[in-house]
Amino acid sequence: MRGRIAAALLGLMVAAPAGAVTCEGAEDAGNRYTVCTVDAAQETLRTFLYDPEGVPWGQFGTLDAALSEDGKRLAFAMNAGMYHEDRDPVGYYVEDGEEAMQVVSNAGPGNFGLLPNGLLCIRDDRADVIETRAFLRRKPECDYATQSGPMLVIDGALHPRFFADSDSRYVRNGVGTSDDGTRAVFVISENAVTFHDFASFFRDTLEIDQALFLDGNVSRLYAPEAGRRDLGRTLGPIVGVVEEAQ
C-alpha cells in the first residue's frame, strides 16, 4: 500500500512543470494528508514574520494583500515553526539574510526542545532541512531560515522518541527536503495523527530522509489553487512561495 501511494505521489511531483507548486491529497495507514511540493530551484520560497511597521503578518490573507500592492501574490504558505505569545520565533529565524533570532541547540520543554530538532534553511536555488547540531557544524549561510522541533526524520531514521503506540494525536504540519535541495515537500494532516505516523509518512511514503515538524494544533495551509485559505489564530513565522500576480 505504501509503495503504491509513494509511486503515485512521486509521479505527480516529477510530472509537475518547472517552477510549479503542486498540492495533492494522500492517504496512508488510515490517515489523510495534503502534500504540497515546491520546486526550490525555480520558485521564490521564503519566510515572513513582520510587516514594515514591525507588526506580525499574522494571517495569510494580510500577507497576500500586501504582496498584491507590488504586483505579486502568495501562491502557497504554511505556518513555519513555534513562537512566543508576542509572535517572536522560539528558535533560529532569518529573513532576507538578516538574523532575527539565534540558533537554540539545548534541550528544553515542549516539542521544540525534544532533541534532535532542526531548521529549514533556504538558499539560492535550494532548500534544506538540517538537524540543528549538524547545522552548527556546517554553518551554511541561509537567506531565509526557521527553526522548529522535533525533527521527524533524521538521515532516514525516525526521531528516537516517537512510538507507534502513542496516543498523542493532533493535526500536524511539517516539511521535508530532497537530498539535492531542489524539492521541498510540505505536509499537513487532515485528521489528528501521532508523531510516529506523521514521520513514517514522510520517510516511507514520500521517501524523504530529512523532515522537520513545524507545529501541531495551530497548523494551517494557504493554497488557493487547491481551495485552501485556512483561518485561525494569529501566526508567528510563515513560509511561503511568492509569484508574479497573473
Contacts in CASP RR format, 6 or more apart in sequence:
PFRMAT RR
TARGET T0000
AUTHOR 0000-0000-0000
METHOD contacts of the structure
MODEL  1
MRGRIAAALLGLMVAAPAGAVTCEGAEDAGNRYTVCTVDAAQETLRTFLY
DPEGVPWGQFGTLDAALSEDGKRLAFAMNAGMYHEDRDPVGYYVEDGEEA
MQVVSNAGPGNFGLLPNGLLCIRDDRADVIETRAFLRRKPECDYATQSGP
MLVIDGALHPRFFADSDSRYVRNGVGTSDDGTRAVFVISENAVTFHDFAS
FFRDTLEIDQALFLDGNVSRLYAPEAGRRDLGRTLGPIVGVVEEAQ
1 28 0 8 1.000
2 28 0 8 1.000
2 204 0 8 1.000
2 205 0 8 1.000
3 205 0 8 1.000
5 26 0 8 1.000
5 27 0 8 1.000
5 28 0 8 1.000
5 205 0 8 1.000
6 204 0 8 1.000
6 205 0 8 1.000
6 206 0 8 1.000
6 207 0 8 1.000
9 24 0 8 1.000
9 26 0 8 1.000
9 35 0 8 1.000
9 205 0 8 1.000
9 206 0 8 1.000
10 206 0 8 1.000
10 207 0 8 1.000
12 22 0 8 1.000
12 24 0 8 1.000
12 37 0 8 1.000
13 22 0 8 1.000
13 37 0 8 1.000
13 183 0 8 1.000
13 185 0 8 1.000
16 22 0 8 1.000
16 37 0 8 1.000
16 39 0 8 1.000
18 39 0 8 1.000
18 42 0 8 1.000
19 39 0 8 1.000
19 41 0 8 1.000
19 42 0 8 1.000
19 43 0 8 1.000
20 39 0 8 1.000
20 42 0 8 1.000
21 36 0 8 1.000
21 37 0 8 1.000
21 38 0 8 1.000
21 39 0 8 1.000
21 43 0 8 1.000
21 75 0 8 1.000
21 76 0 8 1.000
21 223 0 8 1.000
21 225 0 8 1.000
21 241 0 8 1.000
22 36 0 8 1.000
22 37 0 8 1.000
23 34 0 8 1.000
23 35 0 8 1.000
23 36 0 8 1.000
23 37 0 8 1.000
23 76 0 8 1.000
23 223 0 8 1.000
23 225 0 8 1.000
23 226 0 8 1.000
23 228 0 8 1.000
24 34 0 8 1.000
24 35 0 8 1.000
24 36 0 8 1.000
24 37 0 8 1.000
25 32 0 8 1.000
25 33 0 8 1.000
25 34 0 8 1.000
25 35 0 8 1.000
26 32 0 8 1.000
26 33 0 8 1.000
26 34 0 8 1.000
26 35 0 8 1.000
26 201 0 8 1.000
26 205 0 8 1.000
27 33 0 8 1.000
28 197 0 8 1.000
28 200 0 8 1.000
28 201 0 8 1.000
28 205 0 8 1.000
29 197 0 8 1.000
29 200 0 8 1.000
29 201 0 8 1.000
31 189 0 8 1.000
31 190 0 8 1.000
31 191 0 8 1.000
31 193 0 8 1.000
31 197 0 8 1.000
31 201 0 8 1.000
32 189 0 8 1.000
32 190 0 8 1.000
32 191 0 8 1.000
33 187 0 8 1.000
33 188 0 8 1.000
33 189 0 8 1.000
33 190 0 8 1.000
33 201 0 8 1.000
34 187 0 8 1.000
34 188 0 8 1.000
34 190 0 8 1.000
34 221 0 8 1.000
34 223 0 8 1.000
34 226 0 8 1.000
34 228 0 8 1.000
35 185 0 8 1.000
35 186 0 8 1.000
35 187 0 8 1.000
35 206 0 8 1.000
36 76 0 8 1.000
36 78 0 8 1.000
36 185 0 8 1.000
36 186 0 8 1.000
36 187 0 8 1.000
36 221 0 8 1.000
36 223 0 8 1.000
36 226 0 8 1.000
37 183 0 8 1.000
37 184 0 8 1.000
37 185 0 8 1.000
37 186 0 8 1.000
38 45 0 8 1.000
38 76 0 8 1.000
38 127 0 8 1.000
38 183 0 8 1.000
38 184 0 8 1.000
38 185 0 8 1.000
38 186 0 8 1.000
38 241 0 8 1.000
39 182 0 8 1.000
39 183 0 8 1.000
40 122 0 8 1.000
40 125 0 8 1.000
40 126 0 8 1.000
40 127 0 8 1.000
40 177 0 8 1.000
40 181 0 8 1.000
40 182 0 8 1.000
40 183 0 8 1.000
40 184 0 8 1.000
41 125 0 8 1.000
41 126 0 8 1.000
41 181 0 8 1.000
41 182 0 8 1.000
43 75 0 8 1.000
43 241 0 8 1.000
43 243 0 8 1.000
44 241 0 8 1.000
44 242 0 8 1.000
44 243 0 8 1.000
45 122 0 8 1.000
45 127 0 8 1.000
45 144 0 8 1.000
45 184 0 8 1.000
45 239 0 8 1.000
45 240 0 8 1.000
45 241 0 8 1.000
46 95 0 8 1.000
46 96 0 8 1.000
46 122 0 8 1.000
46 143 0 8 1.000
46 144 0 8 1.000
46 239 0 8 1.000
46 240 0 8 1.000
46 241 0 8 1.000
46 242 0 8 1.000
47 80 0 8 1.000
47 93 0 8 1.000
47 94 0 8 1.000
47 95 0 8 1.000
47 122 0 8 1.000
47 144 0 8 1.000
47 145 0 8 1.000
47 146 0 8 1.000
47 237 0 8 1.000
47 238 0 8 1.000
47 239 0 8 1.000
47 240 0 8 1.000
48 57 0 8 1.000
48 63 0 8 1.000
48 77 0 8 1.000
48 95 0 8 1.000
48 237 0 8 1.000
48 238 0 8 1.000
48 239 0 8 1.000
48 240 0 8 1.000
49 56 0 8 1.000
49 57 0 8 1.000
49 87 0 8 1.000
49 89 0 8 1.000
49 93 0 8 1.000
49 95 0 8 1.000
49 100 0 8 1.000
49 236 0 8 1.000
49 237 0 8 1.000
49 238 0 8 1.000
50 56 0 8 1.000
50 57 0 8 1.000
51 57 0 8 1.000
51 62 0 8 1.000
51 66 0 8 1.000
56 87 0 8 1.000
56 234 0 8 1.000
56 235 0 8 1.000
56 236 0 8 1.000
57 63 0 8 1.000
57 66 0 8 1.000
57 235 0 8 1.000
57 236 0 8 1.000
57 238 0 8 1.000
58 87 0 8 1.000
58 234 0 8 1.000
58 235 0 8 1.000
58 236 0 8 1.000
58 238 0 8 1.000
59 231 0 8 1.000
59 232 0 8 1.000
59 234 0 8 1.000
59 235 0 8 1.000
60 74 0 8 1.000
60 77 0 8 1.000
60 220 0 8 1.000
60 222 0 8 1.000
60 229 0 8 1.000
60 230 0 8 1.000
60 238 0 8 1.000
61 74 0 8 1.000
61 222 0 8 1.000
61 229 0 8 1.000
63 74 0 8 1.000
63 77 0 8 1.000
63 238 0 8 1.000
64 73 0 8 1.000
64 74 0 8 1.000
64 222 0 8 1.000
67 73 0 8 1.000
67 74 0 8 1.000
67 242 0 8 1.000
68 245 0 8 1.000
71 244 0 8 1.000
71 245 0 8 1.000
72 242 0 8 1.000
72 243 0 8 1.000
72 244 0 8 1.000
72 245 0 8 1.000
73 242 0 8 1.000
73 243 0 8 1.000
73 244 0 8 1.000
73 245 0 8 1.000
73 246 0 8 1.000
74 222 0 8 1.000
74 240 0 8 1.000
74 241 0 8 1.000
74 242 0 8 1.000
75 224 0 8 1.000
75 225 0 8 1.000
75 240 0 8 1.000
75 241 0 8 1.000
75 242 0 8 1.000
75 243 0 8 1.000
76 186 0 8 1.000
76 222 0 8 1.000
76 223 0 8 1.000
76 240 0 8 1.000
76 241 0 8 1.000
77 221 0 8 1.000
77 222 0 8 1.000
77 223 0 8 1.000
77 238 0 8 1.000
77 239 0 8 1.000
77 240 0 8 1.000
77 241 0 8 1.000
78 173 0 8 1.000
78 174 0 8 1.000
78 175 0 8 1.000
78 186 0 8 1.000
78 188 0 8 1.000
78 214 0 8 1.000
78 219 0 8 1.000
78 220 0 8 1.000
78 221 0 8 1.000
78 222 0 8 1.000
78 238 0 8 1.000
78 239 0 8 1.000
78 240 0 8 1.000
79 173 0 8 1.000
79 214 0 8 1.000
79 215 0 8 1.000
79 218 0 8 1.000
79 219 0 8 1.000
79 220 0 8 1.000
79 235 0 8 1.000
79 236 0 8 1.000
79 237 0 8 1.000
79 238 0 8 1.000
80 120 0 8 1.000
80 146 0 8 1.000
80 148 0 8 1.000
80 214 0 8 1.000
80 236 0 8 1.000
80 237 0 8 1.000
80 238 0 8 1.000
80 239 0 8 1.000
80 240 0 8 1.000
81 89 0 8 1.000
81 90 0 8 1.000
81 146 0 8 1.000
81 147 0 8 1.000
81 148 0 8 1.000
81 149 0 8 1.000
81 214 0 8 1.000
81 215 0 8 1.000
81 236 0 8 1.000
81 237 0 8 1.000
82 89 0 8 1.000
82 90 0 8 1.000
82 91 0 8 1.000
82 111 0 8 1.000
82 112 0 8 1.000
82 148 0 8 1.000
82 149 0 8 1.000
82 215 0 8 1.000
83 89 0 8 1.000
83 90 0 8 1.000
83 235 0 8 1.000
83 236 0 8 1.000
83 237 0 8 1.000
84 90 0 8 1.000
87 234 0 8 1.000
87 235 0 8 1.000
87 236 0 8 1.000
88 100 0 8 1.000
88 101 0 8 1.000
88 236 0 8 1.000
89 100 0 8 1.000
89 101 0 8 1.000
89 146 0 8 1.000
89 147 0 8 1.000
89 236 0 8 1.000
89 237 0 8 1.000
90 101 0 8 1.000
90 104 0 8 1.000
90 112 0 8 1.000
90 147 0 8 1.000
90 148 0 8 1.000
91 101 0 8 1.000
91 102 0 8 1.000
91 103 0 8 1.000
91 104 0 8 1.000
91 112 0 8 1.000
91 146 0 8 1.000
91 147 0 8 1.000
91 148 0 8 1.000
92 99 0 8 1.000
92 101 0 8 1.000
92 102 0 8 1.000
92 103 0 8 1.000
92 104 0 8 1.000
92 119 0 8 1.000
92 145 0 8 1.000
92 146 0 8 1.000
92 147 0 8 1.000
93 99 0 8 1.000
93 100 0 8 1.000
93 101 0 8 1.000
93 145 0 8 1.000
93 146 0 8 1.000
93 147 0 8 1.000
93 237 0 8 1.000
94 100 0 8 1.000
94 142 0 8 1.000
94 143 0 8 1.000
94 144 0 8 1.000
94 145 0 8 1.000
94 146 0 8 1.000
95 144 0 8 1.000
96 143 0 8 1.000
96 144 0 8 1.000
97 141 0 8 1.000
97 142 0 8 1.000
97 143 0 8 1.000
97 144 0 8 1.000
101 147 0 8 1.000
103 119 0 8 1.000
103 132 0 8 1.000
103 135 0 8 1.000
103 136 0 8 1.000
103 147 0 8 1.000
104 112 0 8 1.000
104 113 0 8 1.000
104 132 0 8 1.000
104 147 0 8 1.000
105 132 0 8 1.000
105 133 0 8 1.000
105 136 0 8 1.000
106 113 0 8 1.000
107 113 0 8 1.000
107 114 0 8 1.000
107 115 0 8 1.000
108 114 0 8 1.000
111 149 0 8 1.000
111 150 0 8 1.000
111 213 0 8 1.000
111 216 0 8 1.000
112 148 0 8 1.000
112 149 0 8 1.000
112 150 0 8 1.000
113 149 0 8 1.000
113 150 0 8 1.000
114 149 0 8 1.000
114 150 0 8 1.000
114 159 0 8 1.000
114 161 0 8 1.000
115 132 0 8 1.000
115 150 0 8 1.000
116 131 0 8 1.000
116 132 0 8 1.000
116 133 0 8 1.000
116 150 0 8 1.000
116 151 0 8 1.000
116 154 0 8 1.000
116 159 0 8 1.000
117 131 0 8 1.000
117 132 0 8 1.000
117 147 0 8 1.000
117 148 0 8 1.000
117 149 0 8 1.000
117 150 0 8 1.000
117 151 0 8 1.000
117 212 0 8 1.000
118 129 0 8 1.000
118 130 0 8 1.000
118 131 0 8 1.000
118 132 0 8 1.000
118 135 0 8 1.000
118 147 0 8 1.000
118 148 0 8 1.000
118 149 0 8 1.000
118 150 0 8 1.000
118 151 0 8 1.000
118 212 0 8 1.000
119 129 0 8 1.000
119 130 0 8 1.000
119 132 0 8 1.000
119 135 0 8 1.000
119 142 0 8 1.000
119 145 0 8 1.000
119 146 0 8 1.000
119 147 0 8 1.000
119 148 0 8 1.000
119 212 0 8 1.000
120 127 0 8 1.000
120 128 0 8 1.000
120 129 0 8 1.000
120 145 0 8 1.000
120 146 0 8 1.000
120 148 0 8 1.000
120 175 0 8 1.000
120 177 0 8 1.000
120 184 0 8 1.000
120 212 0 8 1.000
120 239 0 8 1.000
121 127 0 8 1.000
121 128 0 8 1.000
121 129 0 8 1.000
121 130 0 8 1.000
121 135 0 8 1.000
121 140 0 8 1.000
121 142 0 8 1.000
121 144 0 8 1.000
121 145 0 8 1.000
122 142 0 8 1.000
122 143 0 8 1.000
122 144 0 8 1.000
122 145 0 8 1.000
123 140 0 8 1.000
123 141 0 8 1.000
123 142 0 8 1.000
123 143 0 8 1.000
124 143 0 8 1.000
125 182 0 8 1.000
126 180 0 8 1.000
126 181 0 8 1.000
126 182 0 8 1.000
127 177 0 8 1.000
127 181 0 8 1.000
127 184 0 8 1.000
128 140 0 8 1.000
128 177 0 8 1.000
128 181 0 8 1.000
128 210 0 8 1.000
129 151 0 8 1.000
129 175 0 8 1.000
129 176 0 8 1.000
129 177 0 8 1.000
129 210 0 8 1.000
129 211 0 8 1.000
129 212 0 8 1.000
130 138 0 8 1.000
130 140 0 8 1.000
130 210 0 8 1.000
131 151 0 8 1.000
131 154 0 8 1.000
131 210 0 8 1.000
132 147 0 8 1.000
144 239 0 8 1.000
146 237 0 8 1.000
146 239 0 8 1.000
148 212 0 8 1.000
148 213 0 8 1.000
148 214 0 8 1.000
148 215 0 8 1.000
149 212 0 8 1.000
149 213 0 8 1.000
150 159 0 8 1.000
150 161 0 8 1.000
150 195 0 8 1.000
150 213 0 8 1.000
151 159 0 8 1.000
151 210 0 8 1.000
151 211 0 8 1.000
151 212 0 8 1.000
151 213 0 8 1.000
152 158 0 8 1.000
152 159 0 8 1.000
152 174 0 8 1.000
152 176 0 8 1.000
152 195 0 8 1.000
152 198 0 8 1.000
152 199 0 8 1.000
152 202 0 8 1.000
152 203 0 8 1.000
152 211 0 8 1.000
152 212 0 8 1.000
152 213 0 8 1.000
153 159 0 8 1.000
153 176 0 8 1.000
153 199 0 8 1.000
153 202 0 8 1.000
153 203 0 8 1.000
153 208 0 8 1.000
153 209 0 8 1.000
153 210 0 8 1.000
153 211 0 8 1.000
154 210 0 8 1.000
155 209 0 8 1.000
155 210 0 8 1.000
156 203 0 8 1.000
156 209 0 8 1.000
156 210 0 8 1.000
158 196 0 8 1.000
158 199 0 8 1.000
158 200 0 8 1.000
158 203 0 8 1.000
159 195 0 8 1.000
159 199 0 8 1.000
161 195 0 8 1.000
162 194 0 8 1.000
162 195 0 8 1.000
162 196 0 8 1.000
162 199 0 8 1.000
163 196 0 8 1.000
164 194 0 8 1.000
164 196 0 8 1.000
166 194 0 8 1.000
166 195 0 8 1.000
166 196 0 8 1.000
167 194 0 8 1.000
168 194 0 8 1.000
168 195 0 8 1.000
169 192 0 8 1.000
169 193 0 8 1.000
169 194 0 8 1.000
170 192 0 8 1.000
170 193 0 8 1.000
170 216 0 8 1.000
170 217 0 8 1.000
170 219 0 8 1.000
171 188 0 8 1.000
171 189 0 8 1.000
171 190 0 8 1.000
171 191 0 8 1.000
171 192 0 8 1.000
171 193 0 8 1.000
171 216 0 8 1.000
171 217 0 8 1.000
171 219 0 8 1.000
172 188 0 8 1.000
172 189 0 8 1.000
172 193 0 8 1.000
172 195 0 8 1.000
172 198 0 8 1.000
172 213 0 8 1.000
172 215 0 8 1.000
172 216 0 8 1.000
172 219 0 8 1.000
173 186 0 8 1.000
173 187 0 8 1.000
173 188 0 8 1.000
173 189 0 8 1.000
173 214 0 8 1.000
173 215 0 8 1.000
173 216 0 8 1.000
173 219 0 8 1.000
173 220 0 8 1.000
173 221 0 8 1.000
174 186 0 8 1.000
174 187 0 8 1.000
174 188 0 8 1.000
174 198 0 8 1.000
174 211 0 8 1.000
174 212 0 8 1.000
174 213 0 8 1.000
174 214 0 8 1.000
174 215 0 8 1.000
175 184 0 8 1.000
175 185 0 8 1.000
175 186 0 8 1.000
175 187 0 8 1.000
175 211 0 8 1.000
175 212 0 8 1.000
175 214 0 8 1.000
175 239 0 8 1.000
176 184 0 8 1.000
176 185 0 8 1.000
176 186 0 8 1.000
176 187 0 8 1.000
176 202 0 8 1.000
176 206 0 8 1.000
176 208 0 8 1.000
176 210 0 8 1.000
176 211 0 8 1.000
176 212 0 8 1.000
177 183 0 8 1.000
177 184 0 8 1.000
177 185 0 8 1.000
177 208 0 8 1.000
177 210 0 8 1.000
177 211 0 8 1.000
178 184 0 8 1.000
178 185 0 8 1.000
178 208 0 8 1.000
179 209 0 8 1.000
179 210 0 8 1.000
185 202 0 8 1.000
185 206 0 8 1.000
185 208 0 8 1.000
186 221 0 8 1.000
186 239 0 8 1.000
187 198 0 8 1.000
187 201 0 8 1.000
187 202 0 8 1.000
187 206 0 8 1.000
188 219 0 8 1.000
188 220 0 8 1.000
188 221 0 8 1.000
189 198 0 8 1.000
189 219 0 8 1.000
195 213 0 8 1.000
198 213 0 8 1.000
199 211 0 8 1.000
202 208 0 8 1.000
202 211 0 8 1.000
203 209 0 8 1.000
203 211 0 8 1.000
218 232 0 8 1.000
218 233 0 8 1.000
218 235 0 8 1.000
220 230 0 8 1.000
220 231 0 8 1.000
220 232 0 8 1.000
220 235 0 8 1.000
221 228 0 8 1.000
221 230 0 8 1.000
222 228 0 8 1.000
222 229 0 8 1.000
222 230 0 8 1.000
222 240 0 8 1.000
END
